[in-house]
Amino acid sequence: MLRKLFLYLLPFSFYFLIAGCGTAPQYQEHFNIPKNSWDYSYRPEFHFEITDTGAAYQLSFLIRHTDAYVFNNIWILLDTKAPGDTVFHPLRVEIPLAANTGQWLGRGVGEIYEQRMAINTPDNPAMFERKGVYTIRMAHDMRKNPLNEVMQVGLRIEKMNLARRPG
């Protein structure tokens, strides 16, 4: 009974833990993975509006997985479509999930781990050239399909503060 309650409340705690860290994001959404088994065919879509084309943005990959996840990383495909475009532009990104020692990089509660990992760096910020609604489709690109023990995936977008450094 207690385990059922814990599993029921966990998705809500995931949202509040991630949302409560640092500044409020420009955009954040996550999707539950059916049966905790991410199939190539399951491609969540994220729709977000950009109004400030002069800003630099930090994109982060959100993931919730169990400690039974067998890899120390995840390769994801991000297909992006800008306002007015008819085609998606692909990007393949490797996201580390564990240190070389095998220890998970994210926070864990019991057998569940939550991570927010940067997709881009401050040296390579995401820039959106057009105002409007963008779409990003996400899929995993691992050699194993389906990818077991993945519970949720998401996307977070934050404006970056690129204050000039003396130099």
Buried (B, 14 or more C-beta within 10 A) or exposed (E): EEEEEEEEEBEEEBBEBBEEEEEEBBBBBBBBBEEBBBBEEBBBEBEBEBEEEEBBBBBBBBBBBBEEBEBBEBBBBBBBBBBEEEEBEEBEBEBEBBEEEEEBBBBBEEEBBBBBBEBBEEEEBBEBEEEEEBBBBBBBBBEEEBBBBBBBBBBBBBBBEEEEEEE
